[in-house]
Amino acid sequence: VPILDGVPVSDAARLLADAALWPDTCGDLRSVDHWLSRSLPATDGSAAAGIARILGLAAAARMAYLAGCFGAHHVAVAIRSTVHGRARTTIGDPDAPLVRREPALGVDDRLGVATR
């Protein structure tokens, strides 16, 4: 975890993990101009993969999915290398209509990440 003036702060990889863990609390993920689209290009794929290993299958799958949706394919590939098996996880309200499915990761997108 990076330190700023003696205080631990989030870096881009940690912000991605936070978005994967709590997608309802990080703004409108449907927007292609979401802050993830600006933070992910500079994200260290190995750092994101290290966090994904700690979080487990479902969160790692959501992290990889979000990275791919926002164009950070180097991050998505690095995280996918940590995903052994297929998750069964959802982004968005589980009762909402399915917008997109990522079968390799096992992510159902019921929100429409990066579609607006």
C-alpha positions in Angstrom: 0.0 0.0 0.0 1.5 3.4 -1.0 2.2 5.9 1.8 1.6 9.6 1.5 2.8 11.8 4.3 2.8 8.7 6.6 -0.7 7.8 5.7 -1.6 4.6 3.7 -3.5 5.6 0.5 -5.1 3.7 -2.3 -3.3 3.3 -5.6 -5.0 2.4 -9.0 -4.8 -1.3 -8.3 -6.5 -0.9 -4.9 -9.2 1.3 -6.4 -10.0 -1.4 -9.0 -10.3 -3.9 -6.2 -12.6 -1.6 -4.2 -14.8 -1.2 -7.3 -14.9 -4.9 -7.7 -15.8 -5.5 -4.1 -18.3 -2.7 -3.8 -19.5 -1.8 -7.3 -22.6 0.0 -6.0 -20.5 2.5 -4.1 -18.1 3.7 -6.7 -20.1 5.9 -9.0 -21.9 5.1 -12.2 -20.0 2.2 -13.7 -22.2 2.4 -16.8 -20.3 5.6 -17.8 -17.4 5.1 -20.3 -15.9 8.2 -18.6 -16.0 6.6 -15.1 -12.8 7.4 -13.1 -11.7 3.8 -13.6 -11.2 4.5 -17.3 -8.7 7.2 -16.3 -6.9 5.3 -13.5 -6.6 1.9 -15.1 -4.2 2.6 -18.0 -1.5 3.4 -15.5 -2.3 0.4 -13.2 0.5 -2.1 -12.6 -0.9 -5.4 -13.8 1.2 -7.4 -11.4 0.1 -5.3 -8.4 -3.6 -5.8 -9.4 -3.0 -9.5 -9.8 -1.4 -9.7 -6.4 -4.5 -8.1 -4.8 -6.8 -10.4 -6.9 -5.0 -13.5 -5.4 -5.8 -12.3 -1.9 -9.4 -11.4 -2.6 -10.5 -14.7 -4.1 -12.2 -16.0 -7.2 -15.4 -13.9 -7.4 -13.7 -10.5 -6.7 -10.8 -11.4 -9.0 -13.2 -12.2 -11.8 -15.0 -8.9 -11.3 -11.7 -7.0 -11.2 -10.6 -8.6 -14.6 -14.0 -7.9 -16.1 -14.0 -4.3 -15.0 -10.4 -3.8 -16.3 -11.4 -5.2 -19.7 -14.5 -3.1 -20.0 -12.6 0.0 -19.3 -9.9 -0.8 -21.9 -7.0 -1.9 -19.5 -6.4 -5.2 -21.2 -2.9 -5.6 -19.7 -4.5 -5.5 -16.3 -7.3 -7.8 -17.2 -4.8 -10.4 -18.6 -2.6 -10.2 -15.5 -5.6 -10.7 -13.2 -7.0 -13.6 -15.4 -3.8 -15.4 -14.7 -4.8 -15.6 -11.1 -8.3 -16.8 -11.8 -8.3 -20.6 -11.6 -11.8 -21.9 -12.3 -14.9 -20.0 -13.2 -16.7 -17.7 -10.7 -20.4 -17.3 -10.6 -20.8 -13.6 -9.8 -22.8 -10.6 -10.7 -22.2 -6.9 -11.2 -25.5 -5.0 -10.6 -28.8 -6.0 -9.2 -29.1 -9.8 -9.5 -32.8 -9.3 -10.4 -32.1 -6.9 -13.3 -32.0 -8.0 -16.9 -28.7 -9.4 -18.1 -26.8 -6.9 -20.2 -23.6 -8.9 -20.9 -22.1 -12.1 -19.8 -18.4 -13.0 -19.6 -18.5 -16.8 -19.7 -14.8 -17.4 -19.2 -14.7 -15.5 -16.0 -18.3 -16.3 -14.9 -19.4 -12.7 -14.6 -22.9 -11.6 -15.3 -23.2 -7.9 -16.0 -26.6 -6.7 -15.1 -25.6 -3.1 -14.9 -24.1 -2.4 -18.3 -20.5 -1.5 -17.3 -19.0 1.1 -19.7 -21.9 1.1 -22.0 -23.0 4.8 -21.8 
